[in-house]
Amino acid sequence: MLIRLVTALVALTAGPALAADWPAPVQAMADQGLTIHDAFEAPGGLTGYAASYQGQEMAIYLTEDGEHAVVGNLVDAEGNNLSLAPLERLVRAPQDNQLWQDLGNSHWIRDGDTDAPRIVYTFTDPNCAYCRQFWEQTRPWVEAGKVQLRHIMVGILEHDSPRKAVSLLAAEDPSAALIANHHGEPVEWLETLPRKWEVALLENHQLFESLGFQATPSTLYQRDGLVEAAHGLPEAGQLSEVMGSEEPAGTGQ
């Protein structure tokens, strides 16, 4: 099932304005733990403020007299939620931009063309049968040069998963070693793990846990500039959304 990703525990590329800038009712909510990101225009004499709490975006509306504030969605006469667009622009988009950078700076193994127009990140455990199935499902897009998968290695399923994950990351040709593992071919599993790659695996685990993921594969991709997540194997009809297009013609599975 595809689930809209609520980005947690990521810092914004640009911090919110100084607390002294907020009107008293808004500052009171900041004192209670909300992060205030920016103000935006709102109808009816209100002033909107884009806020978040533990990664979840929310809107605050200051009354015209500046003495009171309401937290919630503003709806017009047609039932349209007027809070969605400013929250997406002022809260979610900056968070997702930072998350995409964090994913790029993680420790991953490339699977596919370096010049592929679309990048998809997936958390992969070397012992994960579902990861293997996802890898097989994605071959048409990867082999057509349309998608580059970046496997962020974790070791969470079996007692030897960490050793295997580190061995793949530290391999002379990590991409070839990953493919061999997915094919069930022999891979050189290290007995002594380089400290550098143990730390790299730990950092991958921290990122995995900070996003609230619990199982592999957990896959992240971009749609309309925002980051979305797919947990487990994408259901029928959803794989093309993750890959960004319909299955390339003539590939067949």
Secondary structure per residue as TSV (DSSP state, phi and psi in degrees):
chain	resnum	aa	ss	phi	psi
A	1	M	-	360.0	131.9
A	2	L	E	-80.7	132.0
A	3	I	E	-127.5	129.8
A	4	R	E	-61.5	129.2
A	5	L	-	-80.8	124.7
A	6	V	-	-94.8	109.0
A	7	T	-	-76.3	115.5
A	8	A	-	-111.6	151.9
A	9	L	S	58.8	39.7
A	10	V	-	-122.9	141.6
A	11	A	-	-84.8	146.0
A	12	L	-	-76.8	150.6
A	13	T	S	-66.7	-31.1
A	14	A	S	-127.5	126.7
A	15	G	-	-72.7	162.7
A	16	P	-	-68.2	165.4
A	17	A	-	-64.4	165.6
A	18	L	-	-60.4	143.5
A	19	A	G	-57.9	-32.2
A	20	A	G	-63.9	-16.4
A	21	D	G	-79.4	-17.3
A	22	W	S	-83.9	141.1
A	23	P	-	-60.3	156.9
A	24	A	H	-53.9	-46.4
A	25	P	H	-63.5	-34.5
A	26	V	H	-71.9	-42.4
A	27	Q	H	-61.5	-34.6
A	28	A	H	-60.8	-38.1
A	29	M	H	-73.7	-32.9
A	30	A	H	-63.5	-38.0
A	31	D	H	-66.2	-22.6
A	32	Q	T	-87.4	1.0
A	33	G	T	116.2	-5.6
A	34	L	-	-75.8	145.4
A	35	T	E	-96.2	123.5
A	36	I	E	-97.5	121.2
A	37	H	E	-94.0	-46.0
A	38	D	E	-172.0	166.0
A	39	A	E	-97.3	157.2
A	40	F	E	-147.3	158.6
A	41	E	E	-72.3	142.1
A	42	A	-	-140.5	153.1
A	43	P	S	-76.5	175.8
A	44	G	T	67.8	25.9
A	45	G	T	77.2	6.2
A	46	L	-	-89.6	155.7
A	47	T	E	-118.5	127.1
A	48	G	E	-91.5	149.6
A	49	Y	E	-132.6	125.9
A	50	A	E	-84.3	124.0
A	51	A	E	-132.8	171.1
A	52	S	E	-151.4	156.7
A	53	Y	E	-141.4	118.8
A	54	Q	T	52.1	42.1
A	55	G	T	87.1	-11.3
A	56	Q	E	-93.6	121.2
A	57	E	E	-74.5	149.4
A	58	M	E	-155.1	156.2
A	59	A	E	-107.4	142.2
A	60	I	E	-118.5	136.3
A	61	Y	E	-120.3	121.6
A	62	L	E	-91.4	131.1
A	63	T	-	-69.7	164.2
A	64	E	T	-60.8	-32.1
A	65	D	T	-78.7	-6.2
A	66	G	S	72.8	11.2
A	67	E	S	-103.9	-14.5
A	68	H	-	-138.1	155.3
A	69	A	E	-141.5	148.8
A	70	V	E	-125.3	137.1
A	71	V	E	-102.7	128.1
A	72	G	S	152.8	-173.6
A	73	N	-	-90.6	142.6
A	74	L	-	-100.1	125.4
A	75	V	B	-119.5	139.4
A	76	D	-	-91.8	-174.5
A	77	A	T	-65.6	-21.8
A	78	E	T	-91.9	2.4
A	79	G	-	85.3	9.6
A	80	N	-	-75.4	134.8
A	81	N	B	-81.5	107.2
A	82	L	T	-81.9	-3.1
A	83	S	T	-87.8	-21.4
A	84	L	H	-61.9	-50.1
A	85	A	H	-62.3	-49.7
A	86	P	H	-64.7	-35.3
A	87	L	H	-67.1	-38.8
A	88	E	I	-64.6	-41.6
A	89	R	I	-73.0	-41.3
A	90	L	I	-95.7	-21.7
A	91	V	I	-117.2	-61.2
A	92	R	I	-68.4	-43.1
A	93	A	H	-60.5	-47.4
A	94	P	H	-62.5	-39.6
A	95	Q	H	-62.1	-44.0
A	96	D	H	-68.1	-35.3
A	97	N	H	-61.7	-41.5
A	98	Q	H	-67.3	-41.0
A	99	L	H	-60.7	-43.3
A	100	W	H	-61.5	-37.0
A	101	Q	H	-66.5	-41.2
A	102	D	H	-62.5	-39.1
A	103	L	H	-63.6	-42.4
A	104	G	H	-64.0	-29.5
A	105	N	T	-89.4	-0.4
A	106	S	S	-77.8	-175.2
A	107	H	-	-106.3	102.3
A	108	W	E	-128.8	163.9
A	109	I	E	-115.0	128.6
A	110	R	E	-75.1	139.1
A	111	D	E	-135.8	95.4
A	112	G	S	127.5	-179.9
A	113	D	-	-64.8	133.7
A	114	T	T	-64.1	-23.3
A	115	D	T	-100.0	10.3
A	116	A	-	-58.1	137.8
A	117	P	S	-71.3	-16.9
A	118	R	E	-124.7	136.8
A	119	I	E	-115.0	134.3
A	120	V	E	-130.0	130.3
A	121	Y	E	-100.4	138.9
A	122	T	E	-141.5	131.3
A	123	F	E	-79.3	126.6
A	124	T	E	-128.8	130.5
A	125	D	-	-104.0	133.8
A	126	P	T	-58.8	-24.0
A	127	N	T	-98.0	8.6
A	128	C	-	-86.5	112.5
A	129	A	H	-66.4	-34.7
A	130	Y	H	-69.3	-33.3
A	131	C	H	-62.1	-39.4
A	132	R	H	-63.8	-42.7
A	133	Q	H	-63.8	-41.6
A	134	F	H	-63.0	-41.3
A	135	W	H	-58.2	-44.1
A	136	E	H	-65.9	-40.0
A	137	Q	H	-61.8	-32.4
A	138	T	T	-87.4	-4.2
A	139	R	H	-55.2	-41.6
A	140	P	H	-57.2	-42.5
A	141	W	H	-73.4	-41.1
A	142	V	H	-67.7	-46.1
A	143	E	H	-71.1	-21.5
A	144	A	T	-83.9	-2.7
A	145	G	T	78.8	15.1
A	146	K	S	-89.5	-27.9
A	147	V	E	-134.4	137.5
A	148	Q	E	-109.4	116.8
A	149	L	E	-86.1	137.6
A	150	R	E	-118.5	110.0
A	151	H	E	-87.3	108.8
A	152	I	E	-84.7	109.5
A	153	M	E	-77.7	134.6
A	154	V	-	-134.0	163.3
A	155	G	-	-133.1	87.8
A	156	I	-	-125.9	-12.1
A	157	L	S	-91.6	-46.2
A	158	E	S	-124.3	165.9
A	159	H	T	-62.5	-28.1
A	160	D	T	-97.5	4.5
A	161	S	H	-60.0	-44.7
A	162	P	H	-59.6	-43.1
A	163	R	H	-63.3	-41.6
A	164	K	H	-67.0	-40.3
A	165	A	H	-63.0	-44.8
A	166	V	H	-64.0	-40.4
A	167	S	H	-60.6	-40.6
A	168	L	H	-67.6	-43.9
A	169	L	H	-63.1	-37.0
A	170	A	H	-88.5	-2.8
A	171	A	S	-61.8	154.1
A	172	E	S	-60.0	-39.1
A	173	D	S	-128.1	87.3
A	174	P	H	-58.0	-37.7
A	175	S	H	-63.3	-44.0
A	176	A	H	-66.6	-39.2
A	177	A	H	-65.8	-39.1
A	178	L	H	-63.2	-44.9
A	179	I	H	-62.9	-42.5
A	180	A	H	-60.9	-41.9
A	181	N	H	-63.9	-41.2
A	182	H	H	-67.0	-28.6
A	183	H	T	-84.3	-4.6
A	184	G	T	77.2	19.8
A	185	E	-	-87.5	160.2
A	186	P	-	-61.5	137.1
A	187	V	-	-129.4	142.4
A	188	E	-	-77.5	104.4
A	189	W	-	-88.7	123.6
A	190	L	-	-70.0	142.2
A	191	E	S	-90.5	-40.5
A	192	T	S	-104.3	119.9
A	193	L	-	-93.8	125.7
A	194	P	-	-60.9	133.9
A	195	R	H	-56.6	-38.5
A	196	K	H	-54.8	-43.2
A	197	W	H	-83.8	-24.0
A	198	E	H	-64.3	-42.0
A	199	V	H	-65.6	-40.2
A	200	A	H	-60.4	-42.7
A	201	L	H	-65.4	-40.9
A	202	L	H	-59.4	-42.6
A	203	E	H	-64.7	-37.7
A	204	N	H	-63.1	-41.6
A	205	H	H	-62.3	-41.4
A	206	Q	H	-63.2	-41.0
A	207	L	H	-65.2	-44.9
A	208	F	H	-56.1	-48.0
A	209	E	H	-71.6	-35.2
A	210	S	H	-64.8	-24.8
A	211	L	T	-87.5	-0.7
A	212	G	T	79.9	13.5
A	213	F	-	-78.3	150.1
A	214	Q	-	-130.3	-12.5
A	215	A	S	-145.7	163.3
A	216	T	S	-115.5	151.3
A	217	P	-	-75.9	144.6
A	218	S	E	-121.5	123.5
A	219	T	E	-122.4	138.4
A	220	L	E	-122.9	139.0
A	221	Y	E	-148.4	167.4
A	222	Q	E	-104.6	139.7
A	223	R	E	-139.0	119.7
A	224	D	T	54.5	38.3
A	225	G	T	82.1	-3.7
A	226	L	E	-108.2	158.1
A	227	V	E	-95.6	128.3
A	228	E	E	-116.6	161.1
A	229	A	E	-128.3	142.9
A	230	A	E	-120.2	125.1
A	231	H	E	-101.8	125.1
A	232	G	S	76.0	-162.2
A	233	L	S	-73.3	130.2
A	234	P	-	-58.9	138.5
A	235	E	-	-72.2	168.4
A	236	A	T	-54.7	132.6
A	237	G	T	86.9	-10.9
A	238	Q	T	-98.3	-19.1
A	239	L	H	-60.5	-38.9
A	240	S	H	-64.2	-30.9
A	241	E	H	-68.5	-41.6
A	242	V	H	-63.6	-42.9
A	243	M	H	-79.1	-14.3
A	244	G	T	87.7	3.4
A	245	S	S	-168.2	167.5
A	246	E	S	-68.7	159.8
A	247	E	-	-55.6	130.2
A	248	P	-	-53.7	137.2
A	249	A	T	-61.2	139.4
A	250	G	T	83.3	3.2
A	251	T	-	-85.5	-46.4
A	252	G	-	60.1	142.0
A	253	Q	-	-121.8	360.0
